[in-house]
């Protein structure tokens, strides 16, 4: 059985199973402030112990993380986690002695959707996760596009207003400063979140013209998000010559986690 892990900007989720059917065990908790790669690894061991699972019973570990990830599961940058140049894959291998694959969270979600979800019958798609931050992944010719060096995941850091509010990435006026769960979870959230999200998605559509857009993430339950209104906005902001894609919300609660389990097929 596989251990799947999804480390997001706000929550940590673990699941144990084959990744296709119901999970045998699940865990969800708020990510502690100041969690380091070492304490993350320790937490995984604690959860396995709570479940009564021996490390030798874990066939492999797949990790979905809100970060830019390079070869060997090396975290290049993860602003929400405050991790830079962290050898996460190596730390997990040393701690558990099992095969480990670490990948960017939205790539994991897109992998699930391309393989078993809404995009399984489409050759192209755009996967957008709207949570603490906003990430994306393209599905092109049935494959998840990771970019030249693994950094094609940051729709939320598209700069829409250079004179706008400071973003945690270091720029100003990013989509994340208005339309992310973090930006909207305040007493007086910024206005225009839905229009900004539509503008960013529309730019991606004009460039790529995918067949389907798949949305997911906890921020979709916030009051500002309106799927029908977003659907109406997109044609107004895209090139009229492209075909408008289907726009859907993922129908599983854990696409990133499911995709994390699928990562292990790459080393099987």
Secondary structure, DSSP 8 states (H G I E B T S, - for coil): -EEEEEE-SSEEEEEEE-SSS--SEEEEEE--TT--HHHHHHHHHHHHHHHT--GGG--EEEEEESSEEEGGGEEEEETTTTEEEE-HHHHHHHHH-SEEEEEEHHHHHHHHHHHTSTTTT-SEEEEEEESSSEEEEEEETTEEE--SSS-TT-GGG-BS-TTS-B-TTS-BSBTHHHHSHHHHSSTT--S-HHHHHHHHHHHHHHHH--SEEEEESGGGGSTT--HHHHHHHHHHHS-TTS---EEEE-SSTTHHHHHHHHGGGGG-
